[in-house]
Amino acid sequence: MLTVALPKGRIAEDTLLLMGKIFNSEFNFEGRKLILESKDFRFLNVKNQDVATYVEYGAADIGIVGLDVIAEKDLDILDLLDLEFGKCRISIAIKDGDRLDWSRPDIKIATKMVNITKKYFATKAVGVEIIKLNGSIELAPLVGLADAIVDVVETGTTIRENGLIEAEEIMTSSAHLIANKNSFFEKKDEILSLYNKLKEVIGDGK
């Protein structure tokens, strides 16, 4: 049996639609159920941020998760396939009318993506103070908690509605298929079978 970690949250709907196409049936978790089992598969319904952790530690053989989560957690997993949905970007945003002054020695950045932020500013050779927040990140520059934020941007509507603008893009992200390294060795045929079905559906959608 192949255990697959599927994400809740931002990319959940597209993930379930994709699985529905592959298994030729309506695909959903009923009520608050977290496990869905079929003949050869067990599907786990977990937070997007936790999918890669389930896969790395072998609680799931494979999973679907945003590339931004993979980059943030820096886990020891195999990145098998870009599924080409859930596209977004990770950007620096500032108050409309401000500018990002790279010469300042004390830039304060609010974000939930601490590692991505650290790595990016290190490439700029700029020292920053990172303030970790878990939600309502757009508020931070508006009340003086931070000079800028690093956050997921899809359409840009949320930051614009809160008086912010994108100052710089750090990376783009989309949903990816990942695998546990041991599982890929032990269950290679099953994983590649699902991989090929996913690849075929993605190709048909283009």
BELHU-V131045 format. One record per residue. N is the residue number from 1. RES is the residue in one small letter. PHI is phi in degrees with one decimal (* if undefined). PSI is psi in whole degrees, -180 to 180 (999 if undefined). OMEGA is omega as a letter, one per 40 degrees, with the letter a starting at -180 (999 if undefined). Layout:
N/RES/PHI/PSI/OMEGA  N/RES/PHI/PSI/OMEGA
This chain:
1/m/*/137/i  2/l/-101.0/126/i  3/t/-99.1/126/a  4/v/-120.9/124/i  5/a/-90.4/120/i  6/l/-111.7/144/a  7/p/-85.9/145/i  8/k/-84.9/176/i  9/g/87.1/-145/a  10/r/-55.7/-41/a  11/i/-104.8/10/a  12/a/-62.2/-47/a  13/e/-61.5/-46/i  14/d/-65.4/-35/i  15/t/-63.5/-46/a  16/l/-67.0/-36/i  17/l/-63.2/-41/i  18/l/-63.9/-45/i  19/m/-64.7/-36/i  20/g/-61.2/-39/i  21/k/-66.2/-41/a  22/i/-68.6/-43/a  23/f/-95.9/4/i  24/n/54.3/44/i  25/s/-158.8/163/i  26/e/-68.0/130/a  27/f/-119.9/108/i  28/n/-157.5/158/i  29/f/-91.2/123/a  30/e/-75.9/134/i  31/g/55.1/-124/a  32/r/-104.3/15/a  33/k/-62.6/140/a  34/l/-109.4/-10/i  35/i/-127.9/133/i  36/l/-127.8/123/a  37/e/-116.2/141/i  38/s/-128.3/-168/a  39/k/-55.2/-51/a  40/d/-116.9/6/a  41/f/-134.9/149/i  42/r/-125.1/124/a  43/f/-108.2/132/i  44/l/-108.2/135/i  45/n/-103.2/102/a  46/v/-129.1/162/i  47/k/-58.8/142/i  48/n/-51.3/-42/a  49/q/-65.8/-20/a  50/d/-100.9/-11/a  51/v/-54.8/-50/a  52/a/-63.3/-33/i  53/t/-67.9/-44/i  54/y/-57.3/-41/a  55/v/-72.2/-45/a  56/e/-58.9/-41/a  57/y/-88.9/4/i  58/g/82.3/6/i  59/a/-70.0/-24/i  60/a/-130.2/144/i  61/d/-76.9/-42/i  62/i/-138.7/169/i  63/g/-160.9/168/i  64/i/-120.2/127/a  65/v/-155.7/155/i  66/g/-69.0/144/i  67/l/-60.2/-31/i  68/d/-62.0/-36/i  69/v/-68.7/-41/i  70/i/-60.6/-46/a  71/a/-66.1/-37/a  72/e/-70.9/-43/a  73/k/-85.0/-24/i  74/d/51.7/51/a  75/l/-92.1/164/a  76/d/-90.7/77/a  77/i/-132.2/171/i  78/l/-99.5/128/i  79/d/-94.7/108/a  80/l/-93.5/-38/a  81/l/-159.8/134/i  82/d/-80.5/118/a  83/l/-85.5/-7/i  84/e/64.5/27/i  85/f/-132.5/174/a  86/g/65.6/33/a  87/k/-71.3/138/i  88/c/-158.4/-178/i  89/r/-134.7/153/i  90/i/-101.8/119/a  91/s/-131.0/159/i  92/i/-90.6/131/i  93/a/-125.5/145/a  94/i/-133.5/169/i  95/k/-63.6/138/i  96/d/-58.8/125/a  97/g/104.3/-21/i  98/d/-84.1/173/i  99/r/-138.1/154/a  100/l/-86.3/111/a  101/d/-95.0/101/a  102/w/-68.9/-14/a  103/s/-83.8/-12/a  104/r/-70.9/139/a  105/p/-86.4/-5/a  106/d/-133.6/43/a  107/i/-67.7/130/i  108/k/-103.4/125/a  109/i/-120.2/126/i  110/a/-97.4/134/a  111/t/-167.6/160/i  112/k/-98.4/-9/a  113/m/-103.7/75/a  114/v/-65.4/-46/a  115/n/-69.0/-43/i  116/i/-59.2/-42/a  117/t/-65.7/-46/i  118/k/-58.8/-47/a  119/k/-63.1/-41/a  120/y/-66.6/-47/a  121/f/-69.8/-26/i  122/a/-64.4/-37/i  123/t/-67.1/-22/i  124/k/-91.3/-3/a  125/a/56.0/41/i  126/v/-117.9/130/i  127/g/-81.5/133/i  128/v/-132.9/154/i  129/e/-101.6/120/a  130/i/-100.6/126/i  131/i/-107.7/114/a  132/k/-82.2/124/i  133/l/-125.3/155/a  134/n/-108.7/-8/i  135/g/-172.1/168/a  136/s/50.0/42/a  137/i/-65.0/-31/a  138/e/-59.8/-22/a  139/l/-69.4/-29/a  140/a/-55.6/-48/i  141/p/-70.2/-24/a  142/l/-73.6/-27/a  143/v/-111.1/10/i  144/g/82.2/10/i  145/l/-71.9/-33/a  146/a/-146.1/159/i  147/d/-80.1/-29/a  148/a/-156.0/169/i  149/i/-125.4/159/i  150/v/-120.4/121/a  151/d/-153.8/169/i  152/v/-74.8/132/i  153/v/-125.5/125/i  154/e/-103.0/-77/i  155/t/-92.7/-21/a  156/g/90.3/-3/a  157/t/-61.9/-45/a  158/t/-61.6/-44/a  159/i/-69.9/-37/i  160/r/-64.9/-41/a  161/e/-65.7/-19/i  162/n/-105.3/19/i  163/g/74.4/24/i  164/l/-112.8/161/i  165/i/-133.0/154/i  166/e/-75.1/127/i  167/a/-96.8/-34/a  168/e/-165.0/141/i  169/e/-91.9/132/i  170/i/-91.5/-47/a  171/m/-161.2/162/i  172/t/-103.7/157/a  173/s/-141.7/155/i  174/s/-156.2/174/a  175/a/-73.0/139/a  176/h/-127.6/150/i  177/l/-90.0/126/i  178/i/-123.5/161/a  179/a/-139.8/149/i  180/n/-70.9/137/a  181/k/-62.9/-43/i  182/n/-67.4/-41/i  183/s/-62.1/-39/a  184/f/-63.3/-34/i  185/f/-74.9/-45/a  186/e/-79.5/-30/a  187/k/-124.7/39/a  188/k/-58.8/-44/a  189/d/-62.3/-45/a  190/e/-65.1/-42/a  191/i/-66.1/-44/a  192/l/-67.3/-31/i  193/s/-62.8/-47/i  194/l/-67.9/-39/i  195/y/-56.2/-47/a  196/n/-66.7/-37/i  197/k/-65.5/-42/i  198/l/-63.1/-44/a  199/k/-61.8/-39/i  200/e/-66.2/-44/i  201/v/-64.3/-41/i  202/i/-61.6/-43/i  203/g/-63.3/-38/i  204/d/-67.7/-27/a  205/g/-81.8/-8/a  206/k/-82.1/999/999
